[in-house]
């Protein structure tokens, strides 16, 4: 049985000359930018950031882990995908994969919470997001 990939997004990425390090491979810091692009795409589709800010809340990362399996180099065709693996009452967990020329190169996981912007304290996951996650999981 294949795992459910709720809120799945896929984006192409182009390796730029400023993305590579002295060894000619994509620098570790670039993966963080690509993860941010994927995460923002999920938010755009499922829980827009503007709406969150209007409510006085925002998502905050508390942990990122990246497993580099193969290097990515200039001129390779890169695709990233991200989905929400878990959503509990107070935290969310995203998984991501990157592929170069069709082969998996990288795995990542990000954990986060939502915070009240005025107090800076974590809050329960907004009900509208939990409902979307539950509905998609049941499909």
Backbone torsions as a table, in degrees:
resi	resn	phi	psi	omega
1	UNK	NA	128.6	-179.7
2	UNK	-80.6	139.3	-179.5
3	UNK	-66.3	147.9	178.1
4	UNK	-77.0	132.7	-179.7
5	UNK	-113.3	75.9	-179.0
6	UNK	-60.8	140.7	176.7
7	UNK	62.0	29.0	-177.3
8	UNK	-58.6	131.0	171.5
9	UNK	-129.2	149.6	176.0
10	UNK	-132.0	137.1	178.2
11	UNK	-137.6	142.8	171.1
12	UNK	-82.7	150.2	175.9
13	UNK	-131.2	140.7	177.0
14	UNK	-107.7	128.8	178.0
15	UNK	-77.6	120.9	179.5
16	UNK	-96.7	161.0	-180.0
17	UNK	-59.4	-33.5	-179.7
18	UNK	-79.0	-3.5	177.4
19	UNK	-86.3	-14.7	-174.5
20	UNK	-98.2	151.5	-179.9
21	UNK	-98.0	-171.4	-176.5
22	UNK	-63.4	-21.3	179.5
23	UNK	-89.0	-0.9	177.8
24	UNK	84.2	15.4	178.4
25	UNK	-117.5	162.0	-179.8
26	UNK	-61.6	129.0	-179.5
27	UNK	-68.1	148.3	-179.9
28	UNK	-55.2	-36.9	-176.8
29	UNK	-64.7	-27.4	-179.6
30	UNK	-64.0	-36.2	179.8
31	UNK	-62.0	-35.8	177.4
32	UNK	-63.8	-40.4	177.5
33	UNK	-65.3	-42.8	179.2
34	UNK	-64.9	-39.4	176.0
35	UNK	-61.7	-40.3	177.7
36	UNK	-62.1	-43.0	178.2
37	UNK	-60.1	-43.3	179.5
38	UNK	-66.3	-44.6	-179.3
39	UNK	-63.6	-41.6	177.9
40	UNK	-64.8	-32.0	176.8
41	UNK	-67.4	-40.5	175.4
42	UNK	-60.7	-46.5	-179.7
43	UNK	-61.6	-42.8	179.9
44	UNK	-56.9	-40.2	-176.8
45	UNK	-82.8	-33.2	-170.0
46	UNK	-112.3	-30.7	-176.1
47	UNK	-158.8	76.3	-171.7
48	UNK	-51.2	138.1	-177.6
49	UNK	-59.6	-37.9	179.0
50	UNK	-59.7	-41.3	178.8
51	UNK	-64.7	-40.0	178.9
52	UNK	-62.3	-45.9	-178.1
53	UNK	-63.9	-36.2	175.4
54	UNK	-61.2	-32.3	179.1
55	UNK	-85.1	-3.7	179.0
56	UNK	78.1	25.4	179.5
57	UNK	-128.9	165.0	177.5
58	UNK	-158.9	150.3	175.3
59	UNK	-81.1	139.8	-179.2
60	UNK	-128.9	130.8	174.8
61	UNK	-76.1	138.0	174.6
62	UNK	-117.8	-13.6	-178.2
63	UNK	-161.7	137.4	172.2
64	UNK	-134.5	128.7	172.5
65	UNK	-123.6	139.3	-179.3
66	UNK	-132.0	130.7	175.4
67	UNK	-112.2	111.7	-179.6
68	UNK	-88.6	114.5	-176.5
69	UNK	-99.2	-35.4	178.4
70	UNK	-147.0	146.0	178.2
71	UNK	-73.9	152.6	172.2
72	UNK	-108.6	137.6	-177.1
73	UNK	-122.0	168.8	176.2
74	UNK	-52.6	147.3	173.0
75	UNK	72.6	2.0	174.1
76	UNK	-81.4	148.3	176.6
77	UNK	-84.2	115.6	-173.3
78	UNK	-111.4	135.5	174.9
79	UNK	-130.3	140.1	174.6
80	UNK	-119.7	148.4	174.5
81	UNK	-137.7	146.9	-179.6
82	UNK	-145.4	147.1	176.7
83	UNK	-149.1	163.1	177.4
84	UNK	-90.4	114.8	-178.3
85	UNK	-83.1	-36.2	-175.1
86	UNK	-149.1	147.3	177.2
87	UNK	-144.4	111.2	179.2
88	UNK	-103.5	-170.6	-179.5
89	UNK	-62.5	-31.3	-173.3
90	UNK	-126.7	-5.0	-180.0
91	UNK	-144.4	162.4	176.7
92	UNK	-129.0	150.6	179.0
93	UNK	-130.2	125.7	177.6
94	UNK	-109.5	145.0	172.1
95	UNK	-117.4	149.3	179.1
96	UNK	-141.4	153.2	174.2
97	UNK	-135.5	145.4	172.1
98	UNK	-121.2	144.0	-178.8
99	UNK	-129.5	140.0	173.7
100	UNK	-123.2	124.3	-176.9
101	UNK	51.0	38.4	175.0
102	UNK	85.8	-6.0	-178.9
103	UNK	-105.5	136.0	178.6
104	UNK	-63.7	132.2	180.0
105	UNK	-116.8	-28.3	-168.0
106	UNK	-150.1	142.6	172.6
107	UNK	-123.7	143.1	179.4
108	UNK	-143.6	157.3	176.1
109	UNK	-140.5	137.4	176.6
110	UNK	-128.5	137.9	177.6
111	UNK	-119.1	140.5	180.0
112	UNK	-151.9	174.8	178.2
113	UNK	-136.1	170.0	170.0
114	UNK	-104.9	143.0	178.5
115	UNK	-124.6	151.7	170.9
116	UNK	-80.4	122.6	-174.4
117	UNK	-66.7	-30.3	-179.8
118	UNK	-77.8	-34.8	-179.0
119	UNK	-95.7	-23.2	-176.6
120	UNK	76.8	6.5	-177.4
121	UNK	-97.2	149.6	177.7
122	UNK	-69.0	151.3	-179.2
123	UNK	-130.2	164.1	174.0
124	UNK	-61.1	153.4	176.9
125	UNK	-58.4	133.2	178.7
126	UNK	-55.9	136.9	-176.2
127	UNK	-56.6	-39.8	-178.3
128	UNK	-61.8	-36.7	178.6
129	UNK	-72.1	-40.7	177.8
130	UNK	-61.7	-40.0	178.8
131	UNK	-63.9	-43.5	177.9
132	UNK	-61.4	-43.2	-179.7
133	UNK	-63.8	-45.5	-179.6
134	UNK	-64.5	-43.9	179.4
135	UNK	-61.9	-44.9	-179.7
136	UNK	-67.8	-34.7	179.1
137	UNK	-65.2	-30.3	-178.0
138	UNK	-82.6	-17.1	-177.6
139	UNK	-71.2	NA	NA
